[in-house]
Amino acid sequence: MPAAFLRTRLRAPLALLGCALLVGCAAPGLRPASETPHALRSVAASFELEGRLSATDGTRAANGRLAWHHEAHNDRWTVYSPLGQIVAQLDRDAAGARLTTADGRRFDAPSADALLPDLLGVQAPVDHLPAWVQAVPSDRAEIRQRDALGRPALVIDAGWRIEYPEYASAAPDAAPRRIDLSRGDARLRLIIDQWTPAP
C-alpha cells in the first residue's frame, strides 16, 4: 500500500516537535473578533510554496519537506524526505489525480482527495487547502480568534480546527508562516519557508 510506504519513508519521532507545540494555546494579545478590525485578505488564484510538514494520525507520525505548485484547476505536491530525496509526487488536474512514488510506482484516482492521505499521512479536504494556507476562511467558517491585526488566529471550518500561531510579517495581509490543522486524532503542521503568489 502506498500509505505504508510513504509513512515508513517519512517516519520521525514526535519528540523532535514536542517543544514547539502550541496546539490549544492562544497567543498573547489576541482579542475577540468583534474587538479587532478585519484584515483585508484575498485568495491568490495561483501560488508556489515550500515548507516543512509534519503529520500524525494518532498512531503513526511522519515529517519531511513539501513543495506545492497551485493553479485554479491544477496542483502538484512534492514531498521530500528530511534528507532531501523525493518521496512522492501528487498531480491533480481535470483528468483526475496521479500519485508517483520514488520507486516509480503510480496510483491513479478520480480526485486528489483519495490520494492526498497517502502523500501527507492524514485525510485533508483538498478544495479547502488553498484558502487555508492563505488564512482566508470560507463564508461557512467560524473565526474563533483574531490576532491584534485582525488576522485569523483560530478558525473552525469543515470540521477542522485551523490555527495560525505565526505570520510571515506584521503586514495585515501577510501570509501565514505556520499553520496547525487538527481533526480528531489527525494533526497536520506546515511551516512555510517560502511563499510566492502568482498574478
C-alpha positions in Angstrom: 0.0 0.0 0.0 1.4 3.5 -0.8 0.4 4.8 2.7 2.6 2.3 4.4 5.5 3.0 2.0 5.3 6.8 2.5 4.8 6.7 6.2 7.8 4.4 6.5 10.0 6.8 4.5 8.8 9.8 6.4 8.6 8.4 9.9 10.1 10.6 12.7 9.7 10.9 16.5 7.2 13.3 17.6 9.6 14.3 20.4 11.5 16.4 17.9 8.5 18.6 17.5 7.1 18.5 21.1 8.9 21.6 22.3 7.3 23.7 19.5 3.7 22.5 20.0 1.3 25.3 20.7 -2.0 23.5 20.0 -4.8 24.9 22.1 -2.9 27.9 23.4 -4.0 31.4 22.5 -1.2 33.8 21.5 -0.7 36.8 23.7 -2.6 39.9 22.7 -5.5 38.0 21.0 -8.9 39.7 21.3 -12.3 38.5 20.2 -13.0 39.2 16.5 -15.6 41.8 17.4 -12.9 43.9 19.0 -10.4 44.0 16.2 -10.6 45.3 12.6 -11.0 42.7 9.8 -7.7 42.4 7.9 -8.3 42.8 4.1 -7.2 39.4 2.7 -7.8 37.8 -0.7 -7.1 34.4 -2.1 -4.3 34.2 -4.7 -5.6 32.0 -7.5 -2.1 30.6 -8.2 0.9 30.3 -5.9 4.0 28.3 -5.1 5.2 27.4 -1.6 7.9 25.5 0.1 7.9 24.4 3.7 8.3 21.7 6.3 5.5 19.3 7.0 4.7 17.0 9.9 1.7 14.8 10.4 0.2 12.1 12.7 -2.9 10.1 12.6 -2.7 9.3 16.3 -0.6 6.1 15.9 2.0 7.0 13.2 4.0 10.1 12.6 5.8 11.5 9.6 7.7 14.6 8.6 9.5 16.0 5.6 9.6 18.9 3.2 6.8 20.0 0.9 6.8 21.9 -2.4 3.3 22.8 -3.7 2.5 24.5 -7.0 -1.1 25.5 -7.2 -3.2 26.9 -10.0 -7.0 27.2 -10.3 -7.6 23.6 -11.5 -4.1 22.1 -11.2 -1.9 21.1 -8.3 1.4 19.5 -7.9 2.5 18.4 -4.4 6.0 17.0 -4.0 7.1 15.6 -0.6 10.8 15.2 0.2 12.4 13.2 3.0 14.3 15.2 5.7 17.5 14.3 3.7 16.1 16.0 0.5 15.1 12.9 -1.5 11.8 12.9 -3.3 9.4 10.5 -1.5 6.4 11.0 -3.7 4.6 13.4 -6.1 0.9 14.0 -6.5 -0.5 15.7 -9.5 -4.1 16.9 -9.9 -5.9 18.2 -13.0 -9.2 18.0 -14.7 -8.5 14.4 -15.7 -8.0 13.2 -12.1 -5.1 12.6 -9.8 -1.9 10.6 -10.0 0.5 9.7 -7.2 4.0 8.6 -8.2 6.4 7.2 -5.6 10.2 7.4 -5.5 10.5 3.9 -6.9 8.3 4.7 -9.9 5.0 3.2 -8.8 1.9 5.1 -9.9 -1.5 5.2 -8.4 -4.5 6.9 -10.1 -7.8 8.2 -8.7 -10.7 10.3 -9.9 -9.7 13.1 -7.4 -6.8 14.1 -5.2 -8.9 13.5 -2.1 -8.4 9.8 -2.5 -4.6 10.0 -2.8 -3.7 13.0 -0.6 -3.7 10.9 2.7 -1.0 8.7 1.2 1.1 11.7 0.5 0.5 13.8 3.6 -0.2 11.0 6.1 -3.7 12.3 7.0 -7.0 12.9 5.3 -7.4 16.6 4.4 -10.0 18.4 2.2 -8.2 19.3 -1.0 -10.6 22.0 -2.1 -10.2 23.9 1.2 -6.4 23.8 1.4 -5.5 26.7 -1.0 -7.6 29.1 1.1 -6.5 27.7 4.4 -2.8 28.1 3.7 -3.5 31.8 2.9 -5.6 32.3 6.1 -8.7 33.2 4.1 -11.6 31.4 5.8 -14.7 30.5 3.7 -18.0 32.1 4.3 -19.1 29.0 6.2 -16.1 29.0 8.5 -16.2 30.2 12.1 -13.5 32.6 13.1 -13.0 32.0 16.8 -10.0 34.3 17.3 -8.1 37.0 15.5 -4.7 38.5 16.3 -4.1 42.1 17.1 -4.0 43.0 13.4 -7.4 41.3 12.7 -5.8 38.3 11.0 -7.3 34.9 11.6 -5.7 33.1 14.6 -8.2 30.2 15.2 -10.7 29.0 12.6 -13.2 26.1 12.6 -14.0 25.0 9.1 -15.3 21.8 7.6 -14.9 20.0 10.9 -11.2 21.1 11.1 -9.5 23.3 13.7 -7.1 25.6 11.9 -4.6 27.7 14.0 -2.3 30.4 12.7 0.3 30.9 15.5 2.7 32.9 13.3 2.6 35.0 10.2 5.4 35.9 7.8 5.4 39.6 8.8 3.5 42.2 10.7 1.6 43.3 7.5 -2.1 42.8 7.7 -2.2 40.8 4.5 1.0 38.7 5.3 0.9 35.0 4.5 0.9 32.5 7.4 4.3 31.3 8.5 2.9 28.4 10.5 -0.4 26.5 10.3 -1.6 23.8 12.6 -4.6 21.7 11.5 -6.4 19.1 13.6 -9.5 17.0 13.5 -9.9 14.1 15.9 -6.6 12.2 16.1 -5.3 13.8 12.8 -2.7 16.5 13.2 -1.0 18.3 10.4 1.6 21.1 10.8 3.0 23.2 7.9 5.8 25.7 8.4 6.0 27.8 5.2 9.6 28.9 4.4 8.9 30.4 1.0 5.7 31.8 -0.4 5.3 33.1 -4.0 1.9 34.3 -5.1 1.3 34.4 -8.9 -0.8 37.0 -10.7 
